[in-house]
Amino acid sequence: MIQRWFGAVRRRLGGEPGRRENGQATVEYALVVLAAAAIALLVIAWAARTGKIGQLFDLVFDRVLAGAG
């Protein structure tokens, strides 16, 4: 009788106790994406504050124009 009851509870809970991992991969993926976005925002903020983006574009355009001429 008790074994049937535990079996019914286990089936209702979705398997073995402590083994419910539904959606875990989705949450991990979302956390990785959020972390990558936070790092990207920090790098962009640093680059905008220091003017490195403008220097990079100037360097690239200068080299392209020097190679074309």
C-alpha positions in Angstrom: 0.0 0.0 0.0 2.7 2.5 1.0 4.8 1.5 -2.1 1.8 2.3 -4.4 1.4 5.6 -2.7 5.0 6.5 -3.1 4.9 5.4 -6.7 1.9 7.6 -7.4 3.6 10.6 -5.7 6.8 10.0 -7.7 4.9 9.9 -11.0 3.0 13.0 -10.1 6.2 14.9 -9.3 7.7 13.8 -12.6 10.2 11.1 -11.7 12.7 10.6 -9.0 12.9 13.1 -6.2 15.7 15.6 -6.7 15.9 14.8 -10.4 13.6 17.5 -11.8 15.7 19.4 -14.3 13.0 20.7 -16.7 14.0 24.0 -18.1 17.5 23.9 -16.6 19.3 24.2 -19.9 17.1 27.2 -20.9 17.9 29.0 -17.7 21.6 28.3 -18.1 21.5 29.6 -21.6 19.7 32.8 -20.5 22.3 33.4 -17.8 25.2 33.0 -20.2 23.5 35.4 -22.7 22.9 38.0 -19.9 26.5 37.7 -18.8 27.8 38.1 -22.3 25.6 41.2 -22.8 26.8 42.7 -19.5 30.5 42.2 -20.6 29.7 43.7 -24.0 28.1 46.8 -22.5 31.1 47.3 -20.2 33.5 47.1 -23.1 31.4 49.5 -25.2 31.1 51.9 -22.3 34.9 51.8 -21.8 35.6 52.2 -25.5 33.2 55.1 -25.9 34.6 56.9 -22.9 38.3 56.6 -24.0 37.6 57.3 -27.7 39.2 54.0 -28.8 36.4 53.3 -31.3 37.0 56.5 -33.2 40.8 55.8 -33.3 40.1 52.3 -34.6 37.9 53.5 -37.4 40.5 56.2 -38.3 43.2 53.6 -38.4 41.1 51.2 -40.6 40.1 54.0 -43.1 43.6 55.3 -43.3 45.0 51.9 -44.2 42.2 51.2 -46.7 42.7 54.6 -48.4 46.5 54.1 -48.4 46.1 50.7 -50.0 43.7 52.0 -52.6 45.9 54.8 -53.7 
